[in-house]
Amino acid sequence: MFRRIVAATMIGALALTTGCGLHNPFASKAEPVTYESVAQSELSPEEKVDKLVANMSDADKVGQLMMIGIHGKTLNDDAKFMLNEYRVGGIILFDRNMESKDQVKSLITDINKTGKSAGLTPLFIGIDQEGGAVARMEDQLIKVPPAEELGKEPIEQAVSLAKQSGTELKDLGFNINFAPVAVVPVSKETLLNEDTKVFVDLIKQSKPNTYAIMVSHAMYPQIDPDHPSSLSKAIITDWLRKDMGYNGVVVTDDMDMGALAKHYTFGDMAVQSILAGSDILLVCHEYEHMQEAYNGLMKAVKDGRISKERLDKSVKRILLMKMSKIS
């Protein structure tokens, strides 16, 4: 059995969201509730997020649950349509989107401008610069060795390399890196009693809105014999959130991966993952699949399978993280 845990490291994006309140024709015209105006107010972070969520439509809330991939090295009409129509909360870039540092900076600038024009909240702009075999634009960016190799070196070297790579990615415009990754062969006893101790300690020592945890699609039949991790309430809610005490954002691995896509519709996957305790769904490759996932979530919100309370809980976690880490 293998366990794959990915901590999403925040790096540094700006956008805008609009909302409206009740109209009183006898009152002076109220200022629109925007992300920027709320973020700059004297309210506490929790109060700011409550105010934003209270002024968001269901379409905007569901969009926050989606982080998608786009096609091409420029922001084409299809990508603009996805941002405007599906109100997504983030974009992840791959080698198919990247050819040079200047081109990546320009693409991310265009993404953020389009998001702002569409009235979106600040966008997560992500990359999975894990190191080793998973390295984006490896001929131009700092080379990060495999985690196993890096782990044999003094910890100071790992810290220094992480800072250098993080600074480089931030300078390009990324604000979240889906790394580092840990893959360890374990028994159930080792997994529960020994191997996750470092993560329990990390959770206790860190603020939950400063990082995210990604769940893979791996099966752990001794914990949940019926569901992959990304669709498992037993793993996400009962174990990660309740037993380990994690209250931050949970992101799924890419739902376009065959491990799930061969067995579920994208609408069903999306709904089941949110009900299991996830907050953000990665759908990275096919626009049709992204649309199916979004529409499945919207339908579930409308028919009550995903309650307003459950939807708002995820959106608030996401916005707290954005407000804390994106500037």
N, C-alpha and C positions, 0 to 999 in steps of 0.2 A: 504494500500500500504506500502511496506517496501523498504527501500533503504539499500543496502549493499555496503560499501566502504571499500576497503582494501588498506592500504598503505604498500608497500613492503619495509621493512627496510633493508638497506645494512649492512652487517656485515664485511667482509674481504675476492687466486687462481692464478694461473700462467699458461700460455700456450703460443703458438706461432702460427703465421700465415705467410704463404709465398705468394709471388706474383712475377711477372716478368714484365719487361718493354720491349720495343722494342729492338731487337738485332742489334747491329752494329758490323760487323766482324772486322772493322778497329779500333775500340775503345778498350780500356782496359776493361777487364771483370768487370761488375758492381756488387756490392754487392747485394744480394737478398733483397727485401723489406720485412722485417719481423716485426711482432708486437713489438718484443723486441727492435729492432734497432730503430724503429720509436718512440716508447715510451721514449727511452733514449735520443732522439735528443733534440735540442734547439728550435724546432718549438713550436708554441702555441698549446693548446689542439685541437682547431678547425683545424689547419693546419695538425696536426698529423693524425686526423681522415680523413680529405680529402685525404691525401696521401695513407692511408690504403685502403680506399674505392675505390680509383682509380686503385688499384692493385688487387682487389678481383674479382673473377669470379661470375657470377650470382648464381651458385650453392652454393658458400660460403655465398653470401649475403642472399639468401633465408634461408639457415641454421641458420643464426643469428635470424631469426624471429620465430624459433622453440625452445621451452623448453619442454623436454619430461620426462616421467617417465621410469624407467627400472625395470626389474624383477630380483629377487634374491638378496642375501646378498653378493655376489661377482660379479666382473665384468666378466660376461660370454661372449661367442662368439657372442650371439645375440646383447647384449648391445654394444660390440666393433664394430659390423657391423653398428649399427645405428649411432655411432659417426663418423666412417670413411666414410660411404656411403652418409649420409644425412647431414653431416657437422653442426650438431645442435649447437646452441649457449648456451645451458644450460641443466642441469639435475636437477630434483626435486626428493627427496627421501621421502619415506613413511615408515610406520611401517614394511611393507613387506621386506624392505631393511635393517632394523636396528635390532640388537639384543644386542649389547654392544658398549660402547664408543670406545674401541680399534678396534672393527670390522668396525665401521663407519669411523673412521680415515683411516683405511687401504683401505676401499672401495673408499673413496674420493681421497686418494692419487693415487690409480690406475686409477680412472676416469681422473684425471688431467694429469697423465703421458701418458695415451692413447690419450687424446686430444692434448697434445704437440707433440707426435709422428706423429699424423695425420695432423699436421700443422694448427690446429684450433687456433682462438683467445682465450684469457682466458675465461673459462666457468663460467657461473653463476651456483653455486651449491646451490640449494634452499631447503627449508622446509617450511611447513605451521604450525609453532608452535604458534597457535593463543591463546591457553589457554582455560581453561574450558573443554568442550567436545572434542575439537580438540587438542590433546596433543600427541606428538610422543614420544615413548619410555618412557612413563610416570613413570615407576618404577625406572628410572636411571637419568632423567633430572630434572632440577628445575621445580617445579609445578607452573604454572601460572594460577591464578583463572580466572573465566569468567570476561569479560570486565565490565559488569554491576556491579558485586561485587567489582571489583577493583576500579571502579569509585566512590564508596562511601567512599573510604579511602582517606587520605591526598595525594595530588599529589606527594609529595616526595617519598611515598611508591611505587607508580607506576613507577616513574623514577628509583628508586633503583632496583626494580625487573626487569625492562627492561634492565638495564645495566648488571645485573648478568646473565640473560638469554642470552643476546646478546654475552657476553664474552664467555659463555659456548659453544654456537653454533659456534662461530668463532674458538674456540680452536679445535673443531671437524673437521673444514674445510669448514663449510658453509659460504657463503658470501651474501646470501639474505634470509630474512625471510618474508613470506607473512602474515604479521601482522603489526599493530593491525587491528581489524575488528570492524566496527560500523554498527549496525542494528537498525534502528529507524523508527517507524510508522509515516508517514507524509502525509499531503495533498500536492498538487502541489505548493500552495502558500507558505506553510512552507518550503518545499524542496528548492524552488528557492530563497526565500527572507530571511529565518532565519537559517535553519538547516545547509546549506552549508557554512555559513559565516566563521566558523572556518577553513574550508578547503581553502577558498579564502585567508584568512589571512596567512595560512601556505604556500600556493603557492607563495604569495608575499614576504614572509620572507625567503624562502629557494631557494637554487640553484636547477634548474630542473634536473641536472644530479647526484644528491645525493640520490634520492629515486625514486620509481616507484609507479604508482597508478593502482590497479587492478579494472577491470570492471566485474560485475557479469553478469549472464544471465537473470536477472529479467526484467519483462516487466513494462514499465511506460507509459500506453496508453495515458495519458494526454500530454506527451511530444512526444512520438513516438508510434502511435497505431499499427504499422506494424512490428516492429523489437524488439527483446530482446536487452538489453543494449550493449552487446558485439558485436552486428552486426549493431549498430545504429549510423549513421553519425550525426544525430540530437543530440545525447547524447555525443558521444566521441569528434567529431570535433567541432560542433557548440556550444555545451554547455561547455564541459570540457576544450577544448583548446581555443576557441575564447572568450566565455563569462567569464570563470574563469581564463583565462590567463595561463593555464598549458602547458609548452613546453617540458616536460620530457617524459620518457618512459611510455607507457600504456600497461599493461599486461592483457590478458583475464583470466577469471576463466577457469577451466579445461573443454575443449570441449568434453571430453568423458562423461560428465554429461548428463543425460537423457533429461534435459530441452531443449537441442539443438539437440542431436544425433537422436532423434525420428523424427525430422522434416527437417533436412538438410543432405546432404552428407558432408563428412569431407573436401573434396576439395572445395565445395561451401562455407562452413562455413569459411574456412581459407581465401579465397579470399575476401569474403564480409566483414570480420572483418578488414582486412588490409585496404581495400578501405574506411571503416568507420572511420579509424584513429588509429587503434591499431598498436602496434609495435611488441609485442611478444605474441605468441599463446601457451597456455599450452595444451598439449595433453598427458595425464598422465598414461594411462592404457594399451591400446592395440597397439602393434607395427604396425599392419595393418592400424589402423586409423592415426597414425603418418605419415606413408608413403603416405597415401591418401592425407593428408593435405599438405605435402611437394610437392608432385607431382602436386596437384592442383595449388599451388603457382607458381611452375616452369612453368607450362603451361600458366598461366595468364601473367607471365613476358614475355614469348616468343611471345605470341599473342598480347601483348600490352595493355591488360586490366589493368595490373599493370604497370605503366610507370616506366622507369628508374629513373626519378626524384622522384616518390613516393617511390620506393624501397630504393633508396639511403637515403632518408630523415629518414626512420626508422632505417636503419643500422647505420647512423651517430649518431642518438640519443642513440642507444644501445652501440656503441663503446665509446662515450663520458662518459657514465655512467660506463662502465667497466674500462676505463682509469682512471677515478676519484676515483673509490672505490675498485678495485681489485688490490692487490699488492703482 
